Amino acid sequence: MSFELCPDATAAQWLIDQNLPWYRLAGRGPLGFQKYARLNFIPDPGFAEQRTSDVEFEQKELSELAQVGVALNILAKHTTTPGECYFAMWDGWDSITVASPPNFKIPNRDYFLFQASLADYEDWSSTDPVRWPYGDSPDPAFIWPADHAWCITNDVDPHFATVAANSAAIIQIHADPHVDSVPDDPDVEPPYWA
């Protein structure tokens, strides 16, 4: 098994130390990076209060999990610790089966914190119980390397994941045709679907 459940949340303390409101940290991620991008899983709404039920979306070539994987392949070149990364899984999914209580908590969100290499990401949510024995899980809520060179934040509510990294990494993500990425500013709220 490639993913190991961390015994505690020590590796996530840097996120907690951001002292951000829970909804800001969970939905948009940490501050202090050179650049930010949003990976849009569906397009941004066209106007305030637009509902997803009112729009018929084109089927994307890649799933959300695969789009995050594309970003991780790029980000792997922008860390000195690709063999030591952390993955947080929100405990609110009914389909997960972890035999211990969540070990990383912020107000209104509890997570299971795992350690693995970036190369192990393909095992996340695998249907092979030897590779992923924790049930059916959607994308990780947070992913970061031990050197904190970047962070992907993907909460359950927004229609996007936020990528925080250096300028070169964000430029490469924007250039990749497999993902729908847009520049992001952590000081400006993005549009949300109603």
Secondary structure, 3 states (H helix, E strand, C coil): CCCEECCCCHHHHHHHCCCCCHHHHHHHCCCCCCEEEEEECCCCCCCCCCCHHHCCCCCCCCCHHHHHHHHHHHHHHHCCCCCCEEEEEECCCCCECCCCCCCEEECCEEEEEEEECHHHHHHCCCCCCCCCCCECCCCCCEEEECCCCCEEECCCCCCEEEEEECHHHHHHHHHCCCCCEEEECCCCCCCCCC
